């Protein structure tokens, strides 16, 4: 039980092969036809590299996928002070392969990738995300500059690929003004300053391997709320409760890293400069969000 890889790893691992054209995928003596340019394999864990042959009408490619130590093998270091590595040392279950392997069926290079190689022009994707950590810099009318952090949010949008690896995103977001990152029993008494923001954005984005970077415009409503919360007789508030909001125009600068087929983590920087409904119109403000996103293709 001190050997993590032996306990948690199965002798076989599920691997998905993605190709850019319909192909036959050969693993050992088994041949699998791709469906929607995708093939699922159950491969045996081993010290040796994984050999896969991808066959189209015009090209046959032999791909060598490097064997590596699995996650559970390395967990032996903190969990068993490395003792489990001695037990796992000769066990082929210590090894693993990438869960997803992408192959460009049109070139002659015997190489695989960790990100999609498909020509995605014309695709439409649904973007759903949680801007969970939000950092505000706001200047409400008649108030000093306010900075702070809040948690929770929701974004809904659409990605349309107008070129290969380049898409336009249209979305709407609301960054909540909740002062705690997860449901918990929190002492909410006393004076509180809460900030939140709603905005819509239009941005152009470039996919660079697993990275996505973009630039565009945003329009939103920033909200600052001062309140006093008490369930018993306490000291009186220093000022009356007040809520102030204003509209703001600015930029949208998102950056994401792809962790899995559909899941991304990123940082969204939204600086604003023009506030049309306030006396002091030209003021720099910003919202910076750490975003957890899901992108799901809805049209090929």
Residue pairs with C-beta under 8 A, 6 or more apart in sequence:
1 7
2 76
2 80
2 83
2 84
2 87
3 76
3 80
3 84
3 87
3 88
3 91
4 72
4 73
4 75
4 76
4 79
4 80
4 84
4 88
5 70
5 72
5 73
5 76
5 84
5 88
5 91
5 93
5 94
6 84
6 87
6 88
6 91
6 93
6 94
7 72
8 72
9 45
9 70
9 72
9 93
9 94
9 96
10 45
10 93
11 44
11 45
11 92
11 93
12 42
12 43
12 44
12 45
13 42
13 43
13 45
13 96
13 97
13 99
14 40
14 41
14 42
14 99
15 40
15 41
15 42
15 43
15 50
15 97
15 98
15 99
15 100
15 101
16 38
16 39
16 40
16 41
16 99
16 100
16 101
17 25
17 34
17 38
17 39
17 40
17 41
17 52
17 54
17 101
17 103
18 37
18 38
18 100
18 101
18 102
18 103
18 116
18 117
18 118
19 25
19 34
19 37
19 38
19 39
19 54
19 56
19 103
19 105
20 37
20 103
20 104
20 105
20 106
20 117
20 118
20 119
21 37
21 56
21 105
21 106
22 33
22 34
22 37
22 56
23 33
23 34
23 37
23 39
23 54
23 55
23 56
23 103
23 105
24 31
24 32
24 33
24 34
24 54
24 55
25 31
25 32
25 33
25 34
25 39
25 41
25 52
25 53
25 54
25 55
26 32
26 52
26 53
26 54
26 55
27 41
27 43
27 50
27 51
27 52
27 53
30 41
32 39
32 40
32 41
33 39
37 118
41 52
43 50
43 97
44 92
45 70
45 92
45 93
45 94
45 95
45 96
45 97
46 67
46 92
46 95
47 67
47 92
47 95
48 67
49 64
49 65
49 66
49 67
50 64
50 65
50 67
50 97
51 62
51 63
51 64
51 65
52 62
52 63
52 65
52 101
53 60
53 61
53 62
53 63
54 60
54 61
54 63
54 103
54 105
55 61
56 105
59 105
59 106
59 108
61 103
61 105
61 108
61 109
61 110
62 110
63 101
63 103
63 110
63 111
63 112
64 110
65 97
65 98
65 101
65 112
67 95
67 96
67 97
68 95
68 96
68 97
69 94
69 95
69 96
70 93
70 94
70 95
70 96
71 96
72 94
73 85
73 88
73 94
73 95
76 82
76 83
76 84
76 85
76 88
77 85
88 94
98 114
99 260
100 114
100 260
100 261
101 112
101 113
102 112
102 113
102 114
102 115
102 116
102 117
103 112
103 113
103 117
104 111
104 113
104 117
114 209
114 210
115 209
115 210
115 258
119 164
120 161
120 164
120 165
120 167
121 161
121 162
121 163
121 164
122 161
122 299
122 300
123 159
123 160
123 161
123 167
123 297
123 299
123 300
124 158
124 159
124 160
124 161
124 297
124 298
124 299
125 158
125 159
125 160
125 161
125 167
125 295
125 296
125 297
125 298
126 157
126 158
126 159
126 295
126 296
126 297
126 298
127 155
127 156
127 157
127 158
127 159
127 169
127 171
127 293
127 294
127 295
128 155
128 156
128 293
128 294
128 296
129 154
129 155
129 264
129 291
129 292
129 293
129 294
130 152
130 153
130 154
130 155
130 291
130 292
130 293
131 153
131 154
131 155
131 173
131 175
131 268
131 289
131 290
131 291
132 151
132 152
132 153
132 181
132 289
132 290
132 291
132 292
133 149
133 151
133 181
133 289
133 290
134 149
134 150
134 151
134 153
134 175
134 176
134 197
134 287
134 288
134 289
134 290
135 147
135 148
135 149
135 287
135 288
135 289
136 146
136 147
136 148
136 149
136 150
136 195
136 197
136 222
136 286
136 287
137 145
137 146
137 147
137 284
137 285
137 286
137 287
138 145
138 146
138 147
138 195
138 222
138 224
138 285
139 145
139 146
139 280
139 283
139 285
140 146
140 224
140 244
140 245
140 246
141 244
141 246
141 278
141 279
141 280
142 244
143 224
143 244
146 193
146 195
146 224
148 193
148 195
150 175
150 176
150 177
150 178
150 179
150 194
150 195
150 196
151 176
151 178
151 179
151 180
151 181
151 182
152 175
152 176
152 178
152 181
153 173
153 174
153 175
153 176
153 289
154 173
154 174
154 176
155 171
155 172
155 173
155 174
155 291
155 293
156 171
156 172
156 173
157 169
157 170
157 171
157 172
157 201
158 169
158 170
158 171
159 167
159 168
159 169
159 205
159 295
160 167
160 168
160 170
161 167
162 168
165 206
165 207
165 208
166 204
166 205
166 206
166 207
167 204
167 205
167 207
168 202
168 203
168 204
168 205
169 201
169 202
169 203
169 204
169 205
169 214
169 216
169 254
170 200
170 201
170 202
171 200
171 201
172 198
172 199
172 200
172 201
173 197
173 198
173 199
173 200
173 201
173 289
174 196
174 197
174 198
175 196
175 197
175 198
175 287
175 289
176 196
177 194
177 195
177 196
177 223
177 225
178 194
179 186
179 188
179 192
179 194
180 186
188 229
189 229
189 230
189 231
189 232
189 234
190 228
190 229
190 230
190 234
191 226
191 227
191 228
191 237
191 238
192 225
192 226
192 227
192 228
192 229
193 224
193 225
193 226
194 224
194 225
194 227
195 222
195 223
195 224
195 225
196 222
196 223
196 225
197 220
197 221
197 222
197 223
197 270
197 287
198 220
198 221
198 223
199 218
199 219
199 220
199 221
199 270
199 287
200 218
200 219
200 220
201 216
201 217
201 218
201 219
201 252
201 270
202 216
202 217
202 218
202 252
203 214
203 215
203 216
203 217
203 252
203 254
204 214
204 215
204 216
205 212
205 213
205 214
205 254
206 212
206 213
206 214
210 257
210 258
211 255
211 256
211 257
211 258
212 254
212 255
212 256
212 257
212 258
212 264
212 266
213 254
213 255
214 252
214 253
214 254
214 255
215 251
215 252
215 253
216 251
216 252
216 253
217 249
217 250
217 251
217 252
218 249
218 250
218 251
218 252
218 270
218 272
219 247
219 248
219 249
220 247
220 248
220 250
220 270
220 272
221 245
221 246
221 247
221 248
222 245
222 246
222 247
222 248
222 272
222 285
222 287
223 243
223 244
223 245
224 243
224 244
224 245
225 241
225 242
225 243
225 244
226 239
226 241
226 242
226 243
227 241
228 237
228 241
246 275
246 277
246 278
247 275
247 276
247 277
248 272
248 273
248 274
248 275
248 285
249 272
249 273
249 274
249 275
249 276
250 270
250 271
250 272
250 273
250 274
250 285
250 286
251 270
251 271
251 272
252 268
252 270
253 268
253 269
253 270
253 271
254 266
254 267
254 268
254 269
254 291
255 266
255 267
255 268
255 269
256 264
256 265
256 266
256 291
256 293
257 264
257 265
257 266
258 264
259 265
262 294
262 295
262 296
263 292
263 293
263 294
264 291
264 292
264 293
264 294
264 295
265 290
265 291
265 292
265 293
266 290
266 291
266 293
267 288
267 289
267 290
267 291
268 287
268 288
268 289
268 291
269 286
269 288
270 286
270 287
270 288
270 289
271 284
271 285
271 286
272 284
272 285
272 286
273 282
273 283
273 284
274 281
274 282
275 281
275 282
275 283
